[in-house]
Amino acid sequence: MVKKKKFVPNWFNQPTPPGTYRSLFKWGDPAGFKHPNSGLVRLIMERFHLVESDLQTPQQLGLEMLQEEIPVNLAPQHIDALKAIVGSENCASDTYARIRCSYGGSMMAALRLRRRIIENLPDLVLTPRTAAEIQQVIDYCDQHLVPVYVHGAGSTVTRGMEAVKGGVTLDMSRHMKRVLSFNEVDQTITVEPGMTGPELEDLLNHAPERLDARRRYTCGHFPQSFEYSSVGGWVVTRGAGQNSTYYGKIEDIVFSQEYATPRGPFKTCPHPRSANGPDFDQIMMGSEGSFGVLTAVTLRVFRWQPGNRKRFSYMFKTWDDAVDACREIMQAEIGFPSVFRLSDPEETDVAMKLYHIEGTPADSVLKMTGYLPMQKCLLLGHTDGEPGYSSNVNRQVRRICRKHGAFNISFAPVVQNWEKGRFRDPYMREDLQDFGVILDTLECAVTWSRMKDVHQSVREFIKSRPETVCMTHLSHAYPQGGNLYFIFIGKMDKMNEYLDLLYGILTAIQKSGAAISHHHGVGKQTAPWLEGQIGSAQMDVIRVLKQHFDPHNIMNPGGTLGLDMSAAQSEMRWSKDLEE
C-alpha cells in the first residue's frame, strides 16, 4: 500500500527581506520559522472548510518595500536640541525606524502593516546612551510639551508603546543594556532595561566566567516572548514567565528600580522587605511608561540547577477533575512546581496533534480506559530547585494526580516536545495569517472558586462566533487561583471582524469577574476596561500619581492605563474605522 503524502501548505520560507512591511511585523529572527505541523493544518482545514488550493496562494505577504515618507512634525529647534543631548548618530527620523519603535508585536500591528496602514508614529527615535541622557531628554520634553514614548524590544501585544501623540520614542535596545552591578552575597543583579532575556540568562548561567561568581544563576523569568523581549518591558508591564509558579512573576523578582521622570530621578530602596509605608516598587511596576522611564532595575537571581529538573505529564478524564487536582497541588504546602500548565479539552486535542500523541498506542490506551476526545485534559510541567525539593514536589504531584484519576504519561516526551517549541510558537501566527487565519491570545487572572465559571462563560462567547477554535490553559498557578489563557483561531477577512471578537472577549472576561490581565499589561488596547475592573476609587489614585509624576502628560500619552483616552477608545471602537 502506498502511503498518502501529507499535504504541506505553501508556507513562506524565505528570509524576510529587510526594509519590507513584512520585516516590521515578522516575529523574531528574520530567517526563523515554525510552521504548523500536519495535525494543526488538518484541524484548520476541517474547521474552516478549506481545501488544498486555499492554502497554496498566500495573501498580503507584505513583501513590498516600505516607500512611504511620513512627515516629521516636530519643530526643527526641538530636533536640534534633542540631537545635542543624545548625539546626531543616535537620532533617527526615517519612517521605517519610527514604525519599528511604535507598532510592537500586537495582532493589530500585523493587520495594519499587511494593509499598509501607517499611524501613531513618533517624529523622532532617540537611542540614549545613559540614564543621565534620558533624564535630560525628559526634562527638555517636559519643558516644551513634547510627548515621550519608550521602546524596549517591541514584543508588546497591547499596543502599549504606540506613539498616539507623536513626539519622541526612546529606543533602549541599542545602548541601555549594560550590567551595572552584581552582588553574589545578596544574590542580586542590576541591569539596564534594554537587556534582552537571552542576554541576561546567558550572563547568569555563565556567572563564574562573566561575573567572577562562585555559582551559576538563572533569572527565573521565561515568558513566551523570552528571546525577543527586554527586562524593562517585563517590569513595566508586570510580566510573568512560564516558570512563574516556582520563581514568581516579575513583581516577585524585582528588588529595586530607578526611573527618570518629569519630576526628576526616582529610586526605590533595595530592602528584602520593609514597613516604610506603601511599596513604591509595586506602585512603579505596571505603570507602563506613564510615570517615567525605567533606567535601571535590580533583580533577585536564583541558583541554576537544571540537572535537578523533574518532568511530568498527566491526563485527566475531565476539566473539573483536573482543576480540582491543580488546586490541591497548589494548596497542599508541598512546594511548587516550576512549569505548571493544564490544557482544557479543546487545547488538549490540539496538543495531541502538536506533540504527536494522536494515533499512537498511548492514544489508543487512553481511549480504551475512558480518557475521551474533547473531554480529557493534559497537565504538563516540571520541577526546579534543590534535588530533594524537586524530587519531593514531583512525588507529591504524582500522588495528588493519581488521587484525582489521572493517567500518568510522564514516560512520553510530552514536556520535552513542549520545551523545544516553547519560545517558537509565535512564528506560526504569521504563517496562518498569510492565508487569512488569525491566531491570537487573551489572558486573565481568576480565583479557584471562579475558575470553572470563568472558563465556561468566556469560552461560550468565543465559541458563539461560528467555527472559531478556542484553546484554553491554566498556568501561573497560586494557592488562591491562577491564570486562564485563551488562544483563539478564526478565519477572518476584515480587521473589524478581529476587533469585534477581541473587544467582545475582553468584555466577557470583565463580566465574568476575572482580572482583564494577568501578565500582558494594559497598554492602550485594554485600557477602556480598566476602570470598570478596578473601580473609580483606585482609578482616582492612578490619576493622582500621574498628575504628580507627569503634570503635563508627556509620558506615554494617548490612553495608557485608561488615562486621556480618545472617544473611540472609551467607546471601545478604536481602530474600527481603518478599513472603511
N, C-alpha and C positions, 0 to 999 in steps of 0.2 A: 504494500500500500504506500502510495506517495503522500508524504506529509504535506498538508497545505501550508504554503508560506504565509507567515504573519504579515498583515498589512502594516506598512510604515508610512505615515503621512509625510508630506513634502516639507519637513521641518527646515527652517533656515539654519544653515550650518556654517556659514562663513563668518570670519571675524568681522565685527561691526566696523564699517569704515569710519574713521574719525571725521568730525565735522558734520555728520548727518543728524537728522532728527532721531534716528534710532540710537545713536550713541548717547543721546541725552536721556532716553528712557530705558536703555539696556541695563539690566541688573548686573552688578559685579564686574567680572572680568570680560572685556570686550570679545574675547575668544572663548568664553566659558559657556557651557550648555549643560542642561539636564532635561532631556526630552522625556515627555510622558511615556511610560512603558506600555506594552501591548495591552495589559489589563485595564489601565486607565483609558487608553484610546478606545477600547471596546465599550467601556461604560459610557463614554461621552457620545459615541456613535449611536448606541442604543437609546440613551436618554433623550438626545436631541434629534433623533431620526435622521442621522447623517449617513450618507453613502460615501464610498471611497473617493468619488470625484469631488465631494465637498471639501476634502482635505488635501487636494492637490494644488490649489491655487491660493497662496496666502494673500491676505488683504492688508492694505495700508502698512506695509513693512517699514515705512519711514526711512528709506534709503536715500531720499533726496538730500542734497547738501543744503544746510541752513544758509540762506542768502539774505534773509530779511535783515534790515538795519533799523532797529528801533531807536528813535531819537533819545538822546540824553537830555533830561530836563533840569538837571542840577546846574545852578549858575556857575560860570567859569571861575569866579573868585573862590567859591567853595571847593571846587575841584583842585585848584592850585593850593589852597590851604591844606587839604587832606593829603595831597601828594607830598607836601612839605613835611608832614608828620610821619608817613609810612615809607616814603620814597617812591619815585615815579615807577620803578620796576615792580612795585607792589600795589599798583593801582590799574585796574582793567575796566574798560567801558564797552568792549565788544559785546554784541548781543549773545553770542554763544556762552561766554563766561557768566553773563547775567542770568540766563535761563538756568544754567547748571547749578547756580547757587540759590535758586528760588523755588524750583519745581519739586525737588525731592523725589521720593520713591512711592508716592501715592498712586492709586489707580487713576485718579483724575489727572495726574501729571501725564501718564502714558496716553490716556484717551485724548487729551488736548494736543499733545505733540504729534500723534498719528494723524490728526486733522489739521495740523499746522496752526493751531490756535495759541497765540502768544499773549500773555497778560501778566500783570503783577510782577514786574521786573524792577530790581533796584537800578539806579542810574550808574552806580559805581560798585565794583567789587574790590575791597581792600584786603590785603593779606598782611596783617600786623605781625611784627616780629617779637614784641614783648607786651607784658601786662601794662607797662607804662605807656606804650603807644596806644593801646586800647583805651586807657583812661583819657588820654589826650584827645582821641577821636570823639569819644562820648562827650567830653567837656565842650568841644567845638560844636558838635551837632546839637547839643542841648541849647547852647547859646544862640544858634542860628535856626533852630527848629527843623533840623534835618532828620528824618526817620532812620533808625538803625536796626538792622536785622543780623542774624548770625547763622552761618553755615558751618556744620561740623564735617560730617561725611555724607550727608544727603539721604539717609535711609528713612526719614520721617514718612509716615503714612497718613498723617492727619493734617497735611497742608500747613504745618506749623511754622515754616520759615518763609512762606510766600510774602514777597515784598509788596503788599497791597497798596501801600502809600508811596512807593518809590524810595528815594533816598540812597543809603549805602548798605551793603551787606559785608560783614566781616567774615572772611573765609579763614577758618582756623586750621585748615588741613595742611598748609604748606610749612609754616614755621612753628606754630604753637603746639608742639608735640614732644617736648623735652621732659626728661626726668629731673625734677627739682631737688628731691632728696629721697633717701631710703633709710628707714630706721628698723633694723632687724630686731632690736630689743623690744620695741613696741609692735613690731610686725605690721608696719605701715609703709606706704609709698606715696609720694606726692608727685603728680604729673600735671602737665598742661592739657587742656581739654581736647586738643586736636589729635591726640594719640588714638590710634585705632585699637580694636580688640586684639587682633593678632600681634600687633607690635607690643602691647602691654603683656600679653600672655607669654610670648616668646622671651621677653626680658625677664619675667619672673621665673619661668621654667629653667632658665639658664642663669639664675641669680649668682651662683658661685663664680661663674666666668665673667658675668657682665656687671655685677653689683658688689663683688667681693663678699658674698654672703656665705654662711656655713651650710645653708639648706637650699632646696629648690622650692618655689612657691607657685601658687596659682591665684588668678584674680577671682575665680569662682563665679564669674558673670558671663554667660554664654547665650545671648539672645540669638534668634534665628538669623538676624542681621549681623551677627558677630564679626564676620570677615570684612564688612563694609559699613560699620558704624563706629562712632567715636565715643570716648569716655565722657566727653562733655554732653553729648546727646543722651547717653544713659542717665546722667544726673538730672538734667533739667526737665526730662520727661518722666522721671520716676520709673525707669525701665525695670524689666525683670529678665533674667536669663533662664535657660531651660533647666538649670541645676538649682533653681532658687529654693526648692523645698528644703535643701540642706544648707546652702550658703546664704540664703536670704535675697530679697530684692535689693536694688541699688541703695535704697534708703537705709538698709541694714549694714551696708558695706562702707558707705561714706563716713569718714571720720571728721573732716572739716573741709571748708570751702573758702575761696576768695573770689570776689566779684569786683568788677568795675561798674559803677552806677552813676547816674547824673548827680547823685549826692556825694560822690567820691568813693574811694575804695571801701569795701565792706568785707570783713573777715570774721568767720566763726571760730570759736575756741576749740582746740583739739583736746578734749577730755573724753575718757571712756564713757562716762555718764556724769550728769550734773543736775542740780536742782536750782540752777541760776535763772529762774523764770522760764518763759516759753523757749522752746527749742528752735533756734534760728536756722539750724541745718535743715530741719524739716520744713520750715517756712520757705526757704530759698529753693529747695528741691521741688521740682514740678512747676516752677514759675515760668519756664519756657521762654526765657529772654525778655519777659515783660517788666522785670525789675532792674535788670542789669545783665552784664556779660560775665559768665564764669571764666576766670583766668587761671585758676589752679584748684586742684582737688586732692585731698589726702584720703586714700583708700585703705581699709583693712585688707590684708592679704592672708592667704591660708597655705598650710603645708601641702605641697604637691605630692600625692601618693597614689598615682594611677594603678600601681600594682595591687592595691588592696580592693579594687572595684569588684563588686559582685552584681552580675546582670540577672534580671528576672523577667519573665513574661507569663501571664496567666490569662485564661479565657473563662469568662463568666457567662451564665445562661441568660441573664437579663441585666439591663441597666440598673434596676433597683438593687439587685444583689451586689453589683459591682460598686455602686456609690456607697452602700452600707459598709462594704469591706474597706473602702478607701477612708471613710470617716473613722472607722475603728482603728485603722493603722495610724492615722494622724493623731488620735486621741489616746492611744494606748500607753504613751510615755515610754516607748521602746527606743527612742531616737527616730531620726527621719531619713528616708531615702533621699537621694540627690536628684536624679531624674525620676519623675513620678507622673505618668501620663495614661489616662484612661480614655479610650475611644468609645463613643456611643455606637449603636448598631450600624448606622449608615457609614460612619467613618471606619468601623471595623471591617465591613465588607470591602471597602476600597483598600484598606490596609492589607487585607488578604491577597489582593491583586498586586499591590505595590511591593510587598515583601515576599512574593512568590510562594505563598502558602496555599492559595486556592488550587484545588485539583491534586494536591499531594496526598500521600497516605495519611498524614496527620489531619488534613482537612476531612477526609472520609471518616476517620475515627471520631472526630468532633461531631459530625452529623449523626453518626450512629448512636452516640451517647447523649444526644439531646441538646447540643450546642448548635442552634439552628441559624441559618442566614437571616439577616435583618432582625435578629433578637440578641445574638451573642455580642459580648463586649470584650475588647482586648485591653489589658493592663500591661504596660511595659515600663521598665525603669532600671536604675542601678543605684547602688550604694557607694558612698565615698567615706574617707576618714581612716582612722587608726584600724589596724587589722581586726582586733576583737570587736570594735564598734561596728565596722562594716559587716562582718560576718553575722553578728547578732541581729542587726536590723534585717538582713536578708532572711535569717531563720524565722524571725517573728512575722515578716511579711508573708512567708510561705505558710505559716501556721494559720494566720488570720484569713488568707485567701482560701485555704482548704476548708476552713470553718464555714465559709460562705459559698461553698460548692464550686469553686474554681478548678479548672483543669490546668495542671502545670505544664506549660510548653517551653519552659526555660531551656530545654535541651536543643531547641531550634534556634538558629541565628537571627531571631527577630530583632533583638536590640542592636546587634552588630549591624544589621542591614539598615536600621533606622539611623544609627550613628554615622554611617557612611554618607548619608544624604541629608543630615540634619541641618546643614547650613546651605544646601544647594537647591532645596525645593523652590525658592523664589524664581529660579530660572524657568521653571515650567510655565509660569504665568504669561510670559511674553510669547511662548510657543502657542499656547491656546488662544491668546488674543489675536495672533496672526490670522486665525480662522473665525474670528467673531465670537469666541467663547471667553467669558470673563470669569476669572478666579480671584476672589478677594476674601478678606477676613475682617471680623469684628470680634471684640472680646469684652468680657465683663467680669466683675467680682461678685460673689454671692455666698451667703451663709449655707451651711449644710441643711438647715431647716427649710430653705427656699430652693435648694438646688434642683430638685426634680421638677418643681413647678416652673421655674425659670427656663429650664431646658425644654420643657414641653411647650410653653407659651411662645417663646421666641422661634422655635422650630416650626410651630404651626403657622406663624406669619410668613417665614421664609418659604415654606412649602405651599403656601397659598398662591404663590406665583407658579404656574404650571411648569412641570418638568425641571424645576430647579433642584440641584443637588445641594444638600445641607449636611456637611460632616461636622461633628462637634466633639471636642475632647475636654476633659477636666485635667488641668495641670496647675502648677504653682500652688500646691495644697498647704493648708494650715489646720491647726486644731479646730478652728471656727468656720472653715469653709475653703473656698478656692476660686480658681479662675475657670470660666467656661469660654472656650474659644470656638467661634462659629466660622467655618470655612464654607463659602457658598460659591457655586458654579452655575452659570446660566448662559444661554445663547442670547446675546443682545446686540442690536444694531445701532442703537442710539444712546448717547450719554444720558439722556433723560430717563431711559429705562433703568440704567445703572443707579442714578441718583435717587429715583423713586424707591428702589429696593434698599439702598444704603440708608436713606433717611428713615424709611419705614422700620428697618431693623433697629436703629438707634432708639426710635420711639417705643418699639416693643420691649427693648431692654429696660428702658426707663420705667415703663408701665409695670413691668414685672417685679420691680423693687430691687433690681441689681444695680451695681455701680456701672456707669457707662464706659469706664475704662479701668482696667487693672494695671496695664503697663505701656500702652501705646501713647499715653498722654491725651491732652485735649486738643491742642492746636487750634486751628480756625474752623476746621470741618465739624468737630464735635461740640464746639463752643455753645451753640444755641440750646443745648440740652443741659448745660452745666448748672445754671441757677435753679432749674426745676429739680435737679438732683440734690444739690447741697442746701438749698433754701436761701431765702433772701438775707437772713442774718449772717451766714457765712460769706455770702457773696459781697455783702457790705464791707466785711473785713478785707477781702481781696481788693476792693475799690480803695479803701483807706491805705493799704500797703502800696498800691500803685501810685496813689497821689503822693505818698511820702517819698518813694524812691524815684519816681519819674513824673514830676508835676506837669511837664509839658508834653507828655505822651509821645515820646520819641522812640521808646523801646518796643520793638516788635508790634507796632500798632496794626489795626485792621481786623480785630475780632479775637485775638488770642485770649484764652481764659474767659471768654464771654464779655470782654471789655470792648468798648467802642465798636460794636458790631454794626454793619450796614443793615438797612431794612431787609434786603434779600437774605442776609444771614439770619437775622432774628426770625424771619418768617419761614425759614427752612426751605428756601428756594434758590439759594446761592448757586450760581453756575448753570441753572436750569434753562437759561435762555441763550446759551452759547451756540447752539445749532439752529436756532430759529431764524 
